[in-house]
Amino acid sequence: MIRPLDLEEIKKLYNERIVNDFPKSEVKPLKKIIAGWENEVYSAYGFYDEDGEELKGYSFFIRCSSDNTVLLDYFAIMPQLRSKGVGTAFLTEIKELASKKEKVLILEVENPKYEEDGPNRDYMVKRITFYKKNGINVSGVECRFYENEYIILYAGEPMEDDEVRERTEKVYVDFFGEKIKEKCEFH
């Protein structure tokens, strides 16, 4: 069962999970997330058991105010439930929700091409494999965002790389402002 999270739930997940589940370089300041939520361009959903009691996973989104694009900003499954099909079930519901709302879902995934061999690189490859297995398209668009290198993925019908890049850039500029172009390089 998927349901929207309120601001207090977002704050709690940020402080208890996001800061632990994601690399420090990828974690936005909580005040930026709160401002986005207050301006109705940031949202979050929890994935719960059938009773709505146990949180199995969470997803945070940035919604572009100038078109129908949403960026899956954070997506995680509770550690004890990973590799048990929960991520697949949750991602399926996210894709269905985006489709019902006529939104184009895009994702950033760390680019293993820029990581040395080892467990971090293996994990990046595993994440991309997970998304591909679940019907997410891998574009040819890569992006250096601050010090992070990403590959841009998307759900739905095939898109040209130029459209993927334009949609991603719109989301970034819409959420962070024009100055973000100085910290973001598409290649």
KOLVEX-219966 format. One record per residue (C-alpha): residue in one letter; residue number from 1; z, x, y. Coordinates in steps of 0.25 Angstrom, whole numbers. Layout:
+---------+-----+-------+-------+-------+
: residuo : num :     w :     u :     v :
+---------+-----+-------+-------+-------+
:       a : NUM :     Z :     X :     Y :
...
+---------+-----+-------+-------+-------+
This chain:
+---------+-----+-------+-------+-------+
: residuo : num :     w :     u :     v :
+---------+-----+-------+-------+-------+
:       m :   1 :     0 :     0 :     0 :
:       i :   2 :    -4 :     5 :    14 :
:       r :   3 :     2 :     1 :    27 :
:       p :   4 :     3 :     6 :    41 :
:       l :   5 :    15 :    15 :    45 :
:       d :   6 :    23 :    12 :    58 :
:       l :   7 :    26 :    23 :    68 :
:       e :   8 :    40 :    25 :    62 :
:       e :   9 :    34 :    27 :    48 :
:       i :  10 :    24 :    37 :    54 :
:       k :  11 :    34 :    45 :    60 :
:       k :  12 :    42 :    46 :    47 :
:       l :  13 :    30 :    50 :    39 :
:       y :  14 :    26 :    60 :    50 :
:       n :  15 :    40 :    67 :    50 :
:       e :  16 :    43 :    66 :    35 :
:       r :  17 :    29 :    67 :    28 :
:       i :  18 :    17 :    72 :    38 :
:       v :  19 :    25 :    84 :    42 :
:       n :  20 :    27 :    88 :    28 :
:       d :  21 :    14 :    83 :    21 :
:       f :  22 :     4 :    89 :    31 :
:       p :  23 :     2 :   104 :    37 :
:       k :  24 :     9 :   106 :    50 :
:       s :  25 :    -5 :   108 :    57 :
:       e :  26 :    -9 :    94 :    53 :
:       v :  27 :     3 :    87 :    58 :
:       k :  28 :     1 :    80 :    71 :
:       p :  29 :    13 :    78 :    80 :
:       l :  30 :    20 :    65 :    77 :
:       k :  31 :    19 :    61 :    92 :
:       k :  32 :     4 :    62 :    91 :
:       i :  33 :     4 :    52 :    79 :
:       i :  34 :    14 :    43 :    86 :
:       a :  35 :     5 :    43 :    99 :
:       g :  36 :    -7 :    39 :    90 :
:       w :  37 :     1 :    28 :    83 :
:       e :  38 :     5 :    22 :    96 :
:       n :  39 :    -9 :    23 :   101 :
:       e :  40 :   -14 :    16 :    88 :
:       v :  41 :   -23 :    28 :    84 :
:       y :  42 :   -13 :    33 :    73 :
:       s :  43 :    -8 :    26 :    61 :
:       a :  44 :    -2 :    28 :    47 :
:       y :  45 :    -1 :    21 :    34 :
:       g :  46 :     8 :    22 :    22 :
:       f :  47 :     4 :    21 :     8 :
:       y :  48 :    15 :    14 :     0 :
:       d :  49 :    18 :     9 :   -14 :
:       e :  50 :    16 :    -6 :   -17 :
:       d :  51 :    30 :   -10 :   -12 :
:       g :  52 :    27 :    -3 :     1 :
:       e :  53 :    40 :     6 :    -1 :
:       e :  54 :    35 :    20 :    -5 :
:       l :  55 :    26 :    27 :     4 :
:       k :  56 :    16 :    34 :    -4 :
:       g :  57 :     7 :    40 :     7 :
:       y :  58 :     4 :    40 :    22 :
:       s :  59 :    -8 :    41 :    31 :
:       f :  60 :    -9 :    43 :    46 :
:       f :  61 :   -22 :    40 :    54 :
:       i :  62 :   -28 :    43 :    67 :
:       r :  63 :   -37 :    31 :    72 :
:       c :  64 :   -48 :    35 :    81 :
:       s :  65 :   -48 :    25 :    93 :
:       s :  66 :   -63 :    26 :    96 :
:       d :  67 :   -69 :    23 :    83 :
:       n :  68 :   -65 :    19 :    69 :
:       t :  69 :   -61 :    32 :    63 :
:       v :  70 :   -47 :    35 :    57 :
:       l :  71 :   -42 :    49 :    53 :
:       l :  72 :   -33 :    50 :    41 :
:       d :  73 :   -23 :    59 :    48 :
:       y :  74 :   -12 :    61 :    37 :
:       f :  75 :   -13 :    56 :    23 :
:       a :  76 :    -2 :    59 :    13 :
:       i :  77 :     4 :    54 :     0 :
:       m :  78 :    19 :    56 :    -3 :
:       p :  79 :    20 :    69 :   -11 :
:       q :  80 :    26 :    63 :   -23 :
:       l :  81 :    14 :    54 :   -24 :
:       r :  82 :     3 :    64 :   -22 :
:       s :  83 :    -8 :    65 :   -33 :
:       k :  84 :    -5 :    51 :   -39 :
:       g :  85 :   -16 :    43 :   -33 :
:       v :  86 :    -8 :    38 :   -21 :
:       g :  87 :   -17 :    46 :   -11 :
:       t :  88 :   -29 :    40 :   -17 :
:       a :  89 :   -23 :    26 :   -16 :
:       f :  90 :   -18 :    28 :    -1 :
:       l :  91 :   -32 :    34 :     3 :
:       t :  92 :   -39 :    22 :    -3 :
:       e :  93 :   -31 :    13 :     5 :
:       i :  94 :   -33 :    21 :    18 :
:       k :  95 :   -48 :    21 :    16 :
:       e :  96 :   -48 :     6 :    13 :
:       l :  97 :   -39 :     3 :    26 :
:       a :  98 :   -49 :    12 :    34 :
:       s :  99 :   -61 :     4 :    29 :
:       k : 100 :   -54 :    -9 :    32 :
:       k : 101 :   -52 :    -5 :    46 :
:       e : 102 :   -66 :     1 :    47 :
:       k : 103 :   -61 :    15 :    50 :
:       v : 104 :   -67 :    28 :    46 :
:       l : 105 :   -57 :    36 :    39 :
:       i : 106 :   -57 :    51 :    42 :
:       l : 107 :   -48 :    62 :    36 :
:       e : 108 :   -45 :    77 :    39 :
:       v : 109 :   -43 :    86 :    27 :
:       e : 110 :   -39 :   100 :    28 :
:       n : 111 :   -51 :   109 :    25 :
:       p : 112 :   -49 :   118 :    13 :
:       k : 113 :   -60 :   127 :    17 :
:       y : 114 :   -51 :   133 :    28 :
:       e : 115 :   -39 :   135 :    18 :
:       e : 116 :   -37 :   147 :     9 :
:       d : 117 :   -36 :   145 :    -6 :
:       g : 118 :   -23 :   140 :   -10 :
:       p : 119 :   -14 :   127 :   -11 :
:       n : 120 :   -17 :   122 :     3 :
:       r : 121 :   -32 :   123 :     1 :
:       d : 122 :   -31 :   117 :   -13 :
:       y : 123 :   -23 :   105 :    -7 :
:       m : 124 :   -34 :   103 :     4 :
:       v : 125 :   -45 :   103 :    -7 :
:       k : 126 :   -36 :    93 :   -15 :
:       r : 127 :   -35 :    84 :    -2 :
:       i : 128 :   -50 :    84 :     0 :
:       t : 129 :   -53 :    81 :   -15 :
:       f : 130 :   -43 :    69 :   -14 :
:       y : 131 :   -50 :    63 :    -2 :
:       k : 132 :   -64 :    65 :    -8 :
:       k : 133 :   -59 :    59 :   -21 :
:       n : 134 :   -54 :    47 :   -13 :
:       g : 135 :   -68 :    44 :    -6 :
:       i : 136 :   -66 :    52 :     6 :
:       n : 137 :   -78 :    59 :    12 :
:       v : 138 :   -77 :    74 :    16 :
:       s : 139 :   -86 :    76 :    28 :
:       g : 140 :   -92 :    89 :    32 :
:       v : 141 :   -83 :    89 :    45 :
:       e : 142 :   -72 :   100 :    46 :
:       c : 143 :   -63 :   101 :    58 :
:       r : 144 :   -53 :   111 :    63 :
:       f : 145 :   -42 :   103 :    69 :
:       y : 146 :   -32 :   112 :    76 :
:       e : 147 :   -29 :   122 :    65 :
:       n : 148 :   -33 :   113 :    53 :
:       e : 149 :   -46 :   113 :    46 :
:       y : 150 :   -51 :    99 :    41 :
:       i : 151 :   -62 :    92 :    34 :
:       i : 152 :   -65 :    78 :    38 :
:       l : 153 :   -66 :    67 :    28 :
:       y : 154 :   -68 :    53 :    29 :
:       a : 155 :   -68 :    39 :    21 :
:       g : 156 :   -80 :    30 :    20 :
:       e : 157 :   -95 :    30 :    22 :
:       p : 158 :  -101 :    44 :    23 :
:       m : 159 :  -102 :    49 :    37 :
:       e : 160 :  -109 :    61 :    44 :
:       d : 161 :  -101 :    73 :    47 :
:       d : 162 :  -103 :    71 :    62 :
:       e : 163 :   -97 :    57 :    61 :
:       v : 164 :   -85 :    62 :    54 :
:       r : 165 :   -83 :    73 :    64 :
:       e : 166 :   -85 :    63 :    76 :
:       r : 167 :   -75 :    53 :    70 :
:       t : 168 :   -65 :    64 :    67 :
:       e : 169 :   -66 :    70 :    81 :
:       k : 170 :   -64 :    56 :    87 :
:       v : 171 :   -51 :    54 :    80 :
:       y : 172 :   -46 :    68 :    84 :
:       v : 173 :   -50 :    66 :    99 :
:       d : 174 :   -45 :    51 :    99 :
:       f : 175 :   -31 :    55 :    93 :
:       f : 176 :   -29 :    69 :    99 :
:       g : 177 :   -38 :    69 :   112 :
:       e : 178 :   -50 :    77 :   117 :
:       k : 179 :   -42 :    90 :   117 :
:       i : 180 :   -42 :    89 :   102 :
:       k : 181 :   -56 :    94 :   102 :
:       e : 182 :   -51 :   108 :   105 :
:       k : 183 :   -43 :   108 :    92 :
:       c : 184 :   -53 :   102 :    83 :
:       e : 185 :   -66 :   108 :    78 :
:       f : 186 :   -76 :   101 :    69 :
:       h : 187 :   -84 :   110 :    60 :
+---------+-----+-------+-------+-------+
